[in-house]
Amino acid sequence: DTAVSQTPKYLVTQMGNDKSIKCEQNLGHDTMYWYKQDSKKFLKIMFSYNNKELIINETVPNRFSPKSPDKAHLNLHINSLELGDSAVYFCASSYQGGRQPQHFGDGTRLSIL
Amino acid sequence: GQQVMQIPQYQHVQEGEDFTTYCNSSTTLSNIQWYKQRPGGHPVFLIQLVKSGEVKKQKRLTFQFGEAKKNSSLHITATQTTDVGTYFCAAFNNDMRFGAGTRLTVKP
């Protein structure tokens, strides 16, 4: 069974569109994250939720909106996609708000045409 | 948020040579974690260090946490082609921050 699963794996779309990426974890973790990894491999945290509550909200454009319907799910919606949004987006989860190891999903490769 | 500096950014070695990557922080850290990301893959947790001066080993990998809990290192002895990837440190103070990563390539 996949521990942290994100869909879709690949997303190719045009500038200006709106898209969503879904993430689910079956590890029973209480904390979930979204990271953006650019072509230089920098892993930048975007958001973190603990028990459905937002605890980290880094300086990202407000076109990015996370939603956590329950502690096993953290989805990412992106409005008005721009060229600079092209990257790999990783979902991750852990216990105890980051003090414990994080488990990552396989990533969603977003390409903006 | 806290800054975690990781060096070098890239390292290219001949198979059999040793490799070390370093992480440094200006603030005292609660813990530090190390992850490996294979090309095309996702970061995978390797180890967590919590105690001052802690040293842990996993086969050819040696992890150290500094006495002041402000720096850490990952050393690989006699690299193999399977060691190729990007190694990240991740430091926890009030929240978890990843270093920029060290991309290791190994020439057979």
Backbone of each chain as ProteinMPNN parsed JSONL, in Angstrom:
{"seq_chain_A": "DTAVSQTPKYLVTQMGNDKSIKCEQNLGHDTMYWYKQDSKKFLKIMFSYNNKELIINETVPNRFSPKSPDKAHLNLHINSLELGDSAVYFCASSYQGGRQPQHFGDGTRLSIL", "coords_chain_A": {"N_chain_A": [[0.847, -1.197, 0.0], [0.529, 2.188, -0.853], [2.067, 4.779, 0.972], [2.067, 7.653, 1.092], [0.216, 9.216, -1.188], [-0.065, 10.974, -4.211], [-1.951, 12.72, -6.62], [-2.49, 14.274, -9.802], [0.259, 12.384, -11.304], [1.629, 13.561, -13.351], [1.177, 16.755, -14.82], [0.186, 18.683, -17.331], [-0.424, 21.773, -18.629], [-2.053, 24.797, -19.728], [-1.011, 28.218, -19.495], [-2.708, 30.339, -17.223], [-4.778, 28.637, -16.629], [-6.709, 26.811, -14.099], [-5.816, 24.484, -11.603], [-5.8, 21.409, -9.675], [-4.091, 19.518, -7.161], [-4.028, 16.43, -5.562], [-3.597, 14.926, -2.325], [-3.041, 12.165, -0.233], [-2.601, 10.423, 2.819], [-1.906, 7.348, 4.435], [-0.795, 6.764, 6.834], [-1.483, 7.535, 9.326], [-0.512, 9.902, 10.265], [-0.251, 13.198, 11.809], [0.429, 15.567, 10.666], [0.769, 17.364, 7.651], [2.308, 18.35, 4.525], [3.113, 20.675, 1.876], [5.505, 20.911, -0.67], [7.59, 22.738, -2.931], [9.658, 21.937, -5.608], [12.201, 23.176, -7.494], [13.94, 23.429, -10.695], [16.555, 23.444, -9.935], [16.625, 21.841, -7.818], [16.017, 22.838, -5.29], [14.248, 22.479, -2.295], [11.411, 23.798, -1.337], [9.408, 24.73, 1.331], [5.91, 25.102, 1.313], [3.352, 25.001, 2.533], [2.045, 23.881, 5.703], [0.099, 21.642, 7.552], [-1.402, 20.818, 10.614], [-3.289, 18.431, 12.087], [-5.517, 19.29, 10.523], [-5.277, 22.019, 10.767], [-3.831, 25.054, 9.667], [-0.393, 25.554, 9.933], [2.045, 26.386, 8.937], [2.612, 28.848, 6.61], [4.111, 29.793, 4.062], [5.712, 32.453, 2.194], [3.983, 32.481, -0.385], [2.378, 32.983, -3.55], [-1.033, 34.161, -3.412], [-2.507, 32.74, -5.162], [-2.215, 30.144, -4.731], [-3.865, 27.755, -2.93], [-4.291, 25.818, -0.148], [-6.135, 22.937, 1.023], [-7.51, 21.147, 3.644], [-9.448, 18.61, 4.202], [-9.607, 16.588, 6.081], [-7.409, 15.004, 8.468], [-5.976, 13.207, 7.0], [-5.787, 14.04, 4.443], [-4.529, 16.444, 2.158], [-4.99, 18.88, -0.025], [-4.032, 20.763, -2.944], [-4.785, 23.7, -4.518], [-4.434, 25.572, -7.451], [-4.702, 28.689, -8.843], [-5.017, 30.5, -11.942], [-2.595, 29.743, -13.449], [0.929, 30.227, -13.894], [3.952, 30.612, -15.879], [6.173, 30.371, -14.216], [5.331, 28.618, -12.299], [5.898, 26.094, -13.002], [7.237, 23.111, -11.942], [8.246, 20.508, -9.625], [5.922, 19.256, -7.392], [5.757, 18.265, -4.121], [4.057, 16.29, -1.797], [4.011, 15.645, 1.687], [4.145, 13.853, 4.831], [4.033, 13.621, 8.44], [4.559, 12.716, 11.933], [3.827, 14.73, 14.802], [4.197, 17.49, 14.077], [6.58, 17.973, 12.557], [8.824, 17.265, 14.008], [9.392, 14.665, 13.687], [10.408, 12.104, 11.29], [9.775, 12.815, 7.829], [7.529, 11.575, 5.378], [7.474, 11.248, 1.969], [5.421, 11.845, -0.926], [5.302, 10.659, -4.371], [5.511, 12.843, -5.977], [4.301, 15.522, -8.082], [4.589, 16.406, -11.343], [4.519, 19.416, -12.702], [3.884, 21.128, -15.612], [3.887, 24.076, -17.393], [2.517, 25.375, -20.247]], "CA_chain_A": [[0.0, 0.0, 0.0], [1.283, 3.44, -0.919], [1.892, 5.498, 2.225], [1.66, 9.006, 0.728], [-0.071, 9.176, -2.619], [-0.525, 12.222, -4.773], [-2.435, 12.629, -7.995], [-1.899, 13.338, -10.751], [1.708, 12.301, -11.304], [2.043, 14.566, -14.337], [0.142, 17.731, -15.121], [0.617, 19.608, -18.381], [-1.576, 22.643, -18.831], [-1.719, 26.106, -20.287], [-0.982, 29.394, -18.634], [-4.018, 30.923, -16.964], [-5.734, 27.626, -16.153], [-6.754, 26.462, -12.681], [-5.638, 23.038, -11.446], [-5.68, 20.906, -8.311], [-3.306, 18.316, -6.893], [-4.566, 15.816, -4.352], [-2.654, 14.133, -1.535], [-3.633, 11.361, 0.834], [-1.653, 9.558, 3.516], [-2.557, 6.303, 5.241], [0.16, 6.455, 7.91], [-2.001, 8.012, 10.601], [0.227, 11.101, 10.681], [-1.089, 14.34, 12.135], [0.934, 16.752, 9.984], [0.993, 17.204, 6.217], [3.062, 19.456, 3.945], [3.341, 20.817, 0.438], [6.787, 21.471, -1.035], [7.844, 22.976, -4.347], [11.057, 21.706, -5.954], [12.465, 23.737, -8.818], [14.884, 22.678, -11.532], [17.839, 23.379, -9.227], [16.418, 20.872, -6.73], [15.696, 23.43, -3.998], [12.988, 22.029, -1.722], [10.887, 24.936, -0.597], [8.132, 24.429, 1.946], [4.862, 26.057, 0.979], [2.321, 24.953, 3.574], [2.025, 22.742, 6.609], [-1.128, 21.519, 8.325], [-1.381, 19.889, 11.723], [-4.676, 18.133, 12.446], [-6.371, 20.125, 9.669], [-5.068, 23.452, 10.987], [-2.671, 25.609, 8.991], [0.622, 25.992, 10.875], [3.071, 27.093, 8.17], [2.122, 29.418, 5.366], [5.239, 30.569, 3.593], [5.378, 33.509, 1.248], [3.636, 31.99, -1.716], [1.267, 33.775, -4.09], [-2.331, 33.692, -2.921], [-3.121, 31.868, -6.178], [-2.084, 28.791, -4.193], [-4.711, 27.602, -1.748], [-4.378, 24.454, 0.36], [-7.366, 22.584, 1.725], [-7.368, 19.889, 4.38], [-10.771, 18.191, 4.669], [-9.364, 15.795, 7.284], [-5.952, 14.984, 8.675], [-5.334, 12.285, 6.058], [-5.804, 14.637, 3.107], [-4.159, 17.848, 1.981], [-5.036, 19.166, -1.451], [-3.466, 22.061, -3.331], [-5.444, 24.277, -5.684], [-3.655, 26.683, -7.999], [-5.457, 29.512, -9.8], [-4.298, 31.348, -12.912], [-1.231, 29.221, -13.515], [1.945, 31.024, -14.586], [5.107, 29.828, -16.33], [7.062, 30.121, -13.078], [4.785, 27.566, -11.431], [6.425, 24.8, -13.46], [8.105, 22.533, -10.905], [7.699, 19.278, -9.041], [5.284, 19.531, -6.114], [5.761, 17.079, -3.258], [3.297, 16.225, -0.573], [4.695, 14.841, 2.696], [3.434, 13.788, 6.112], [4.842, 13.181, 9.578], [3.968, 12.909, 13.247], [4.349, 15.757, 15.715], [4.503, 18.798, 13.523], [7.882, 18.167, 11.944], [9.912, 16.737, 14.809], [9.597, 13.284, 13.273], [10.719, 11.984, 9.858], [8.709, 13.056, 6.866], [7.358, 10.616, 4.295], [7.095, 12.017, 0.79], [4.784, 11.224, -2.079], [6.165, 10.541, -5.549], [5.629, 14.131, -6.651], [3.485, 15.872, -9.255], [5.396, 17.224, -12.24], [3.634, 20.395, -13.319], [4.498, 21.86, -16.726], [2.996, 25.111, -17.914], [2.848, 25.67, -21.648]], "C_chain_A": [[0.88, 1.244, 0.0], [1.004, 4.259, 0.32], [1.389, 6.924, 1.997], [1.443, 9.004, -0.783], [-0.603, 10.51, -3.079], [-0.941, 11.995, -6.217], [-2.755, 14.025, -8.509], [-0.377, 13.3, -10.626], [2.306, 13.339, -12.26], [0.861, 15.48, -14.631], [0.718, 18.718, -16.132], [-0.585, 20.459, -18.736], [-1.123, 24.001, -19.342], [-1.757, 27.188, -19.226], [-2.39, 29.922, -18.449], [-5.048, 29.94, -16.459], [-5.669, 27.469, -14.636], [-6.634, 24.946, -12.574], [-5.526, 22.69, -9.971], [-4.804, 19.665, -8.263], [-3.824, 17.752, -5.566], [-3.49, 15.0, -3.646], [-3.391, 13.432, -0.419], [-2.542, 10.542, 1.501], [-2.414, 8.58, 4.41], [-1.669, 5.857, 6.397], [-0.356, 6.87, 9.281], [-1.279, 9.241, 11.129], [-0.721, 12.264, 10.949], [-0.683, 15.615, 11.389], [1.198, 16.456, 8.522], [1.573, 18.486, 5.642], [2.91, 19.478, 2.424], [4.69, 21.501, 0.245], [6.804, 21.72, -2.542], [9.332, 22.745, -4.592], [11.3, 22.187, -7.37], [13.538, 22.932, -9.541], [16.261, 22.561, -10.888], [17.754, 22.488, -7.995], [16.186, 21.506, -5.367], [14.33, 22.952, -3.552], [12.437, 23.143, -0.851], [9.528, 24.578, 0.0], [7.138, 25.524, 1.599], [3.863, 26.155, 2.124], [2.534, 23.743, 4.46], [0.73, 22.782, 7.401], [-0.923, 20.492, 9.423], [-2.817, 19.678, 12.176], [-5.664, 19.101, 11.791], [-6.195, 21.619, 9.892], [-3.782, 23.92, 10.33], [-1.65, 26.079, 10.022], [1.803, 26.667, 10.186], [2.434, 27.579, 6.876], [3.212, 30.352, 4.873], [4.784, 31.609, 2.576], [5.191, 32.906, -0.137], [2.491, 32.851, -2.23], [-0.075, 33.25, -3.614], [-3.122, 32.963, -3.998], [-3.073, 30.407, -5.719], [-2.938, 28.688, -2.934], [-4.78, 26.131, -1.347], [-5.734, 24.222, 1.022], [-7.177, 21.224, 2.372], [-8.722, 19.471, 4.923], [-10.705, 17.31, 5.921], [-7.863, 15.582, 7.381], [-5.226, 14.007, 7.755], [-5.221, 12.865, 4.652], [-5.356, 16.084, 3.141], [-4.048, 18.105, 0.487], [-4.498, 20.564, -1.717], [-4.154, 22.533, -4.594], [-4.641, 25.488, -6.148], [-4.507, 27.397, -9.049], [-4.509, 30.217, -10.752], [-2.835, 30.958, -13.034], [-0.323, 30.091, -14.368], [3.124, 30.123, -14.951], [6.014, 29.439, -15.161], [6.549, 29.072, -12.107], [5.26, 26.178, -11.847], [7.461, 24.293, -12.465], [7.561, 21.151, -10.56], [7.153, 19.637, -7.666], [5.202, 18.229, -5.33], [4.844, 17.306, -2.072], [4.088, 15.35, 0.401], [3.852, 14.813, 3.964], [4.387, 13.317, 7.194], [3.99, 13.235, 10.84], [4.517, 14.198, 13.847], [4.895, 16.998, 15.054], [5.916, 19.013, 13.023], [9.043, 17.633, 12.763], [10.28, 15.307, 14.409], [9.846, 13.217, 11.768], [9.511, 12.206, 8.97], [8.721, 11.98, 5.788], [6.795, 11.386, 3.098], [6.319, 11.171, -0.21], [5.745, 11.233, -3.258], [6.325, 11.845, -6.311], [4.655, 14.291, -7.805], [4.302, 16.821, -10.101], [4.488, 18.131, -13.047], [4.394, 21.162, -14.398], [3.474, 22.828, -17.296], [3.444, 25.474, -19.326], [2.631, 27.151, -21.953]], "O_chain_A": [[1.848, 1.337, 0.755], [-0.154, 4.432, 0.7], [0.417, 7.356, 2.617], [2.382, 8.811, -1.554], [-1.47, 11.109, -2.442], [-0.355, 11.183, -6.933], [-3.236, 14.87, -7.754], [0.203, 14.112, -9.906], [3.361, 13.914, -11.992], [-0.29, 15.046, -14.683], [1.625, 19.489, -15.819], [-1.639, 19.939, -19.1], [0.071, 24.296, -19.374], [-2.441, 27.078, -18.209], [-3.178, 29.953, -19.394], [-6.079, 30.341, -15.92], [-4.729, 27.919, -13.981], [-7.255, 24.208, -13.339], [-5.208, 23.533, -9.133], [-4.778, 18.866, -9.199], [-4.029, 18.479, -4.594], [-2.588, 14.454, -4.282], [-4.247, 14.011, 0.25], [-1.653, 10.022, 0.825], [-3.41, 8.925, 5.045], [-1.771, 4.728, 6.878], [0.281, 6.581, 10.293], [-1.413, 9.588, 12.302], [-1.827, 12.326, 10.411], [-1.376, 16.629, 11.472], [1.779, 15.425, 8.185], [1.368, 19.571, 6.186], [2.625, 18.466, 1.784], [4.995, 22.511, 0.88], [6.143, 21.029, -3.317], [10.173, 23.287, -3.875], [10.701, 21.691, -8.324], [13.983, 21.89, -9.06], [17.045, 21.684, -11.248], [18.706, 22.396, -7.221], [16.157, 20.79, -4.366], [13.365, 23.003, -4.315], [12.94, 23.396, 0.244], [8.611, 24.174, -0.716], [7.469, 26.709, 1.591], [3.567, 27.242, 2.62], [3.109, 22.733, 4.054], [0.314, 23.843, 7.866], [-0.344, 19.429, 9.196], [-3.488, 20.62, 12.597], [-6.539, 19.655, 12.457], [-6.895, 22.416, 9.267], [-2.753, 23.251, 10.428], [-1.97, 26.895, 10.887], [2.499, 27.46, 10.82], [1.802, 26.814, 6.148], [3.243, 31.535, 5.212], [3.626, 31.634, 2.159], [6.121, 32.837, -0.941], [1.718, 33.393, -1.44], [-0.248, 32.045, -3.431], [-4.28, 32.604, -3.78], [-3.787, 29.552, -6.242], [-2.751, 29.45, -1.985], [-5.268, 25.297, -2.109], [-6.386, 25.147, 1.507], [-6.74, 20.27, 1.729], [-9.118, 19.925, 5.997], [-11.639, 17.292, 6.722], [-7.124, 15.944, 6.465], [-3.996, 13.979, 7.731], [-4.625, 12.247, 3.769], [-5.741, 16.852, 4.022], [-3.135, 17.615, -0.179], [-4.505, 21.43, -0.843], [-4.117, 21.855, -5.621], [-4.225, 26.32, -5.341], [-4.969, 26.788, -10.014], [-3.357, 30.496, -10.419], [-1.945, 31.759, -12.751], [-0.724, 30.617, -15.406], [3.279, 29.027, -14.413], [6.552, 28.333, -15.116], [7.264, 28.68, -11.185], [5.048, 25.202, -11.127], [8.446, 24.974, -12.183], [6.565, 20.691, -11.119], [7.852, 20.255, -6.862], [4.656, 17.231, -5.801], [4.854, 18.361, -1.437], [4.765, 14.413, -0.023], [2.959, 15.64, 4.149], [5.413, 12.697, 6.913], [2.861, 13.726, 10.829], [5.566, 14.687, 13.428], [5.951, 17.498, 15.439], [6.41, 20.14, 13.062], [10.159, 17.557, 12.25], [11.351, 14.81, 14.757], [9.533, 14.163, 11.046], [8.386, 11.839, 9.307], [9.78, 11.534, 5.344], [5.781, 12.077, 3.203], [6.523, 9.962, -0.328], [6.859, 11.747, -3.162], [7.177, 11.949, -7.194], [4.238, 13.312, -8.424], [4.67, 17.907, -9.653], [3.781, 17.687, -13.952], [5.427, 21.772, -14.123], [2.353, 22.451, -17.634], [4.599, 25.831, -19.559], [2.857, 27.588, -23.082]]}, "seq_chain_B": "GQQVMQIPQYQHVQEGEDFTTYCNSSTTLSNIQWYKQRPGGHPVFLIQLVKSGEVKKQKRLTFQFGEAKKNSSLHITATQTTDVGTYFCAAFNNDMRFGAGTRLTVKP", "coords_chain_B": {"N_chain_B": [[12.178, 32.677, 8.962], [14.411, 30.064, 10.161], [17.746, 29.691, 8.809], [19.361, 27.211, 6.942], [22.409, 26.235, 5.957], [23.863, 24.442, 3.374], [26.6, 22.653, 2.149], [28.905, 21.021, -0.129], [27.312, 22.388, -3.11], [27.365, 20.819, -5.346], [28.944, 17.683, -6.02], [31.344, 15.765, -7.515], [32.563, 12.582, -7.861], [35.006, 9.951, -8.167], [34.212, 6.549, -8.436], [34.562, 4.768, -5.445], [35.924, 6.706, -4.092], [35.747, 8.914, -1.206], [33.007, 10.833, 0.224], [31.642, 13.868, 1.45], [29.102, 15.84, 2.914], [27.97, 18.935, 4.265], [26.12, 20.587, 6.838], [25.091, 23.691, 8.136], [24.033, 25.836, 10.756], [22.994, 28.98, 12.114], [21.718, 29.03, 14.458], [20.898, 27.143, 17.429], [19.914, 23.802, 17.072], [17.036, 21.677, 17.411], [16.81, 19.098, 16.379], [18.249, 17.173, 13.675], [17.711, 16.016, 10.411], [18.433, 13.682, 7.802], [18.099, 13.223, 4.308], [17.729, 11.337, 1.257], [17.56, 11.794, -2.203], [16.941, 10.146, -5.05], [17.76, 10.465, -8.568], [14.975, 11.645, -10.319], [13.303, 10.726, -8.382], [11.736, 10.779, -5.084], [12.359, 12.568, -1.985], [13.839, 10.559, 0.524], [13.759, 9.484, 3.808], [16.676, 9.174, 5.797], [18.038, 9.29, 8.327], [17.819, 10.457, 11.756], [19.202, 12.845, 13.945], [19.652, 13.72, 17.304], [20.947, 14.212, 19.735], [23.574, 16.145, 21.248], [26.74, 16.016, 19.734], [26.279, 13.53, 18.669], [26.831, 10.479, 16.889], [26.071, 8.478, 14.192], [25.854, 5.408, 12.357], [25.312, 3.949, 9.158], [25.969, 1.331, 7.505], [28.07, 2.207, 4.965], [27.691, 4.864, 5.47], [28.155, 7.681, 7.527], [26.916, 9.682, 10.056], [26.975, 12.811, 11.665], [26.38, 14.928, 14.479], [26.969, 18.144, 15.568], [28.751, 19.315, 18.519], [27.716, 21.662, 19.557], [25.262, 21.577, 18.478], [24.742, 22.896, 16.093], [25.651, 22.239, 13.661], [26.073, 19.675, 11.147], [27.092, 16.6, 9.598], [27.343, 14.41, 6.751], [28.92, 11.562, 5.818], [30.191, 9.552, 3.28], [31.754, 6.558, 2.79], [33.969, 5.199, 0.435], [32.477, 5.509, -2.174], [29.748, 4.312, -4.206], [28.138, 3.588, -7.367], [25.48, 3.463, -6.84], [25.078, 5.336, -4.92], [24.495, 7.715, -6.031], [22.724, 10.787, -6.252], [20.721, 13.363, -4.654], [21.51, 14.766, -1.608], [19.925, 15.802, 1.277], [19.91, 17.897, 4.139], [17.768, 18.427, 6.929], [16.575, 20.662, 9.176], [15.337, 21.096, 12.453], [13.944, 23.618, 14.352], [11.97, 25.737, 15.42], [10.346, 25.08, 13.382], [10.514, 22.844, 10.527], [13.209, 22.964, 8.292], [14.636, 22.616, 5.087], [17.933, 22.074, 3.835], [19.815, 23.282, 0.956], [20.67, 21.112, -0.446], [22.987, 18.609, -1.624], [24.255, 17.633, -4.604], [25.242, 14.586, -5.685], [27.379, 13.001, -7.923], [28.66, 10.026, -9.337], [31.392, 8.633, -10.841], [31.881, 5.729, -12.684]], "CA_chain_B": [[12.501, 31.345, 9.461], [15.846, 29.797, 10.296], [18.46, 29.343, 7.6], [20.253, 26.066, 7.033], [23.324, 26.291, 4.826], [24.408, 23.128, 3.063], [27.666, 22.686, 1.156], [28.871, 21.803, -1.363], [26.083, 22.255, -3.881], [27.602, 19.684, -6.233], [30.177, 16.937, -5.786], [31.535, 14.697, -8.494], [33.66, 11.745, -7.373], [35.274, 8.68, -8.822], [33.749, 5.43, -7.615], [35.582, 4.334, -4.493], [36.352, 7.862, -3.291], [34.836, 9.301, -0.136], [32.181, 12.02, -0.026], [31.076, 14.475, 2.655], [28.281, 17.038, 2.792], [27.904, 19.612, 5.55], [25.018, 21.506, 7.09], [25.405, 24.631, 9.199], [22.977, 26.755, 11.158], [23.443, 30.008, 13.05], [20.983, 28.83, 15.705], [20.923, 25.785, 17.966], [18.836, 23.014, 16.491], [16.459, 20.6, 18.226], [17.258, 17.859, 15.75], [18.557, 17.298, 12.255], [17.399, 14.813, 9.652], [19.061, 13.574, 6.488], [17.281, 12.567, 3.292], [18.36, 11.107, -0.036], [16.636, 11.811, -3.326], [17.526, 9.622, -6.283], [17.284, 11.187, -9.758], [13.613, 11.311, -10.711], [12.557, 10.175, -7.25], [11.329, 11.693, -4.033], [13.246, 12.462, -0.813], [13.613, 9.415, 1.413], [14.399, 9.698, 5.108], [17.797, 8.294, 6.118], [18.343, 9.211, 9.756], [17.603, 11.645, 12.57], [20.144, 13.04, 15.048], [19.003, 14.557, 18.319], [21.83, 14.553, 20.866], [24.817, 16.853, 21.004], [27.886, 15.148, 19.483], [25.833, 12.192, 18.278], [27.364, 9.875, 15.67], [25.345, 7.263, 13.822], [26.371, 4.802, 11.131], [24.493, 3.031, 8.384], [26.886, 0.719, 6.537], [29.165, 3.111, 4.585], [27.304, 6.244, 5.773], [28.361, 8.133, 8.901], [26.228, 10.943, 10.314], [27.433, 13.437, 12.903], [25.73, 16.151, 14.944], [27.99, 18.889, 16.288], [28.61, 19.454, 19.97], [26.856, 22.82, 19.819], [23.994, 21.321, 17.779], [24.551, 23.901, 15.048], [26.116, 21.718, 12.383], [25.98, 18.233, 10.963], [27.728, 16.132, 8.373], [27.092, 13.055, 6.249], [30.129, 11.088, 5.148], [30.056, 8.245, 2.632], [33.056, 5.93, 2.541], [34.069, 4.362, -0.771], [31.219, 5.674, -2.888], [29.349, 3.401, -5.267], [27.234, 4.27, -8.306], [24.138, 3.498, -6.227], [24.999, 6.483, -4.008], [24.134, 8.906, -6.819], [21.481, 11.439, -5.862], [20.85, 14.61, -3.91], [21.401, 14.555, -0.169], [19.41, 16.981, 1.959], [19.706, 17.934, 5.579], [16.556, 19.14, 7.311], [16.823, 21.035, 10.57], [14.144, 21.508, 13.191], [14.029, 24.479, 15.517], [10.527, 25.878, 15.636], [9.756, 24.304, 12.3], [11.507, 22.064, 9.778], [13.701, 23.618, 7.083], [15.584, 21.815, 4.316], [19.075, 22.695, 3.178], [19.709, 23.361, -0.502], [21.006, 19.813, -1.017], [24.254, 18.372, -2.322], [24.02, 16.665, -5.674], [26.408, 13.711, -5.832], [27.495, 12.124, -9.08], [29.741, 9.063, -9.15], [31.892, 8.105, -12.116], [32.314, 4.341, -12.484]], "C_chain_B": [[14.003, 31.125, 9.512], [16.441, 29.446, 8.945], [19.346, 28.144, 7.881], [21.113, 26.059, 5.778], [23.932, 24.918, 4.609], [25.433, 23.268, 1.954], [28.326, 21.324, 1.033], [27.539, 21.631, -2.084], [26.16, 21.048, -4.803], [28.895, 18.989, -5.806], [30.227, 15.799, -6.799], [32.738, 13.884, -8.05], [33.826, 10.532, -8.27], [34.774, 7.584, -7.887], [34.886, 4.952, -6.712], [36.115, 5.479, -3.631], [35.308, 8.154, -2.206], [34.101, 10.587, -0.494], [31.65, 12.538, 1.306], [30.248, 15.689, 2.286], [28.036, 17.6, 4.182], [26.678, 20.521, 5.629], [25.371, 22.391, 8.267], [24.233, 25.555, 9.457], [23.554, 27.782, 12.114], [22.752, 29.859, 14.404], [21.091, 27.372, 16.149], [19.69, 25.025, 17.495], [18.322, 21.968, 17.471], [16.882, 19.243, 17.682], [17.639, 18.145, 14.307], [18.276, 15.957, 11.594], [18.159, 14.857, 8.333], [18.177, 12.755, 5.552], [18.117, 12.364, 2.035], [17.277, 11.103, -1.106], [17.366, 11.296, -4.56], [17.015, 10.428, -7.468], [15.9, 10.711, -10.178], [12.74, 10.808, -9.582], [12.136, 11.238, -6.26], [12.282, 11.555, -2.853], [12.827, 11.298, 0.071], [14.417, 9.635, 2.68], [15.512, 8.686, 5.321], [17.952, 8.138, 7.629], [17.987, 10.517, 10.445], [18.623, 11.672, 13.706], [19.533, 14.033, 16.01], [19.99, 15.06, 19.373], [23.088, 15.267, 20.411], [25.96, 15.857, 20.815], [27.546, 13.763, 18.992], [26.473, 11.76, 16.961], [26.579, 8.59, 15.414], [25.896, 6.736, 12.509], [25.314, 3.914, 10.496], [25.399, 2.504, 7.28], [28.0, 1.71, 6.198], [28.846, 4.575, 4.892], [27.514, 6.541, 7.248], [27.772, 9.517, 9.054], [26.71, 11.498, 11.646], [26.611, 14.678, 13.195], [26.741, 16.868, 15.82], [27.695, 19.037, 17.769], [27.673, 20.599, 20.34], [25.493, 22.691, 19.161], [23.685, 22.423, 16.767], [25.027, 23.402, 13.688], [26.059, 20.204, 12.367], [26.689, 17.864, 9.675], [27.274, 14.715, 8.048], [28.314, 12.66, 5.442], [29.846, 9.709, 4.558], [31.458, 7.737, 2.322], [32.964, 5.081, 1.273], [32.771, 4.372, -1.574], [31.013, 4.605, -3.962], [28.367, 4.132, -6.178], [25.81, 4.344, -7.752], [23.977, 4.666, -5.247], [24.577, 7.76, -4.721], [22.783, 9.462, -6.363], [21.767, 12.752, -5.179], [20.583, 14.334, -2.441], [20.999, 15.867, 0.497], [19.529, 16.807, 3.472], [18.416, 18.713, 5.815], [16.658, 19.389, 8.807], [15.55, 21.525, 11.221], [14.547, 22.423, 14.338], [12.591, 24.755, 15.959], [9.726, 25.198, 14.531], [10.878, 23.669, 11.483], [11.91, 22.809, 8.512], [14.726, 22.736, 6.403], [16.745, 22.668, 3.826], [18.897, 22.632, 1.668], [20.047, 22.044, -1.185], [22.39, 19.785, -1.631], [24.002, 17.283, -3.343], [25.3, 15.888, -5.914], [26.312, 12.913, -7.127], [28.737, 11.259, -8.891], [30.132, 8.477, -10.5], [32.398, 6.69, -11.9], [33.777, 4.137, -12.897]], "O_chain_B": [[14.773, 31.915, 8.966], [15.745, 28.968, 8.049], [19.999, 28.067, 8.922], [20.605, 25.895, 4.669], [24.454, 24.304, 5.54], [25.179, 23.92, 0.941], [28.313, 20.546, 1.987], [26.725, 20.797, -1.686], [25.172, 20.346, -5.02], [29.818, 19.625, -5.298], [29.301, 14.997, -6.922], [33.826, 14.435, -7.879], [32.926, 10.145, -9.016], [34.91, 7.698, -6.669], [36.017, 4.759, -7.159], [36.688, 5.246, -2.567], [34.163, 7.708, -2.276], [34.511, 11.33, -1.386], [31.26, 11.762, 2.178], [30.651, 16.482, 1.435], [27.909, 16.856, 5.155], [26.261, 21.132, 4.645], [25.887, 21.915, 9.278], [23.54, 25.997, 8.541], [24.499, 27.489, 12.846], [23.155, 30.487, 15.383], [21.344, 26.483, 15.337], [18.574, 25.543, 17.52], [19.09, 21.433, 18.271], [17.264, 18.35, 18.438], [17.38, 19.23, 13.788], [18.568, 14.9, 12.152], [18.484, 15.927, 7.819], [17.591, 11.745, 5.941], [19.071, 13.097, 1.773], [16.22, 10.493, -0.941], [18.296, 11.934, -5.053], [15.938, 11.02, -7.385], [15.679, 9.516, -10.372], [11.568, 10.495, -9.791], [12.17, 12.433, -6.55], [12.951, 10.53, -2.726], [11.644, 11.077, 0.331], [15.61, 9.935, 2.629], [15.338, 7.494, 5.065], [17.992, 7.025, 8.152], [17.867, 11.558, 9.798], [18.877, 10.653, 14.349], [18.971, 15.051, 15.606], [19.882, 16.191, 19.846], [23.599, 15.018, 19.319], [26.138, 14.956, 21.633], [28.423, 12.903, 18.903], [26.636, 12.562, 16.041], [26.442, 7.738, 16.292], [26.347, 7.501, 11.656], [24.543, 3.233, 11.171], [25.575, 3.15, 6.247], [28.809, 2.027, 7.07], [29.662, 5.448, 4.597], [27.111, 5.765, 8.113], [28.083, 10.422, 8.281], [26.84, 10.767, 12.628], [26.196, 15.392, 12.282], [27.314, 16.261, 16.724], [26.555, 18.904, 18.215], [26.93, 20.514, 21.317], [24.661, 23.591, 19.271], [22.536, 22.831, 16.6], [24.827, 24.072, 12.675], [26.005, 19.545, 13.405], [26.866, 18.692, 8.781], [26.883, 13.94, 8.921], [28.693, 13.347, 4.494], [29.334, 8.819, 5.237], [32.246, 8.418, 1.666], [32.0, 4.343, 1.072], [32.061, 3.369, -1.642], [31.964, 4.076, -4.538], [27.828, 5.175, -5.806], [25.028, 5.202, -8.161], [22.867, 4.951, -4.798], [24.33, 8.779, -4.075], [21.833, 8.716, -6.123], [22.911, 13.203, -5.126], [19.565, 13.746, -2.077], [21.64, 16.901, 0.309], [19.286, 15.729, 4.013], [18.025, 19.552, 5.003], [16.807, 18.46, 9.6], [14.779, 22.276, 10.623], [15.371, 22.067, 15.18], [12.067, 24.039, 16.813], [8.579, 24.798, 14.729], [12.055, 23.932, 11.727], [11.05, 23.237, 7.742], [15.593, 22.166, 7.065], [16.569, 23.828, 3.453], [17.959, 22.016, 1.164], [19.752, 21.866, -2.367], [22.901, 20.803, -2.099], [23.594, 16.171, -3.01], [26.321, 16.459, -6.299], [25.314, 12.244, -7.396], [29.743, 11.715, -8.348], [29.304, 7.901, -11.206], [33.246, 6.458, -11.037], [34.299, 3.027, -12.793]]}, "name": "protein", "num_of_chains": 2, "seq": "DTAVSQTPKYLVTQMGNDKSIKCEQNLGHDTMYWYKQDSKKFLKIMFSYNNKELIINETVPNRFSPKSPDKAHLNLHINSLELGDSAVYFCASSYQGGRQPQHFGDGTRLSILGQQVMQIPQYQHVQEGEDFTTYCNSSTTLSNIQWYKQRPGGHPVFLIQLVKSGEVKKQKRLTFQFGEAKKNSSLHITATQTTDVGTYFCAAFNNDMRFGAGTRLTVKP"}
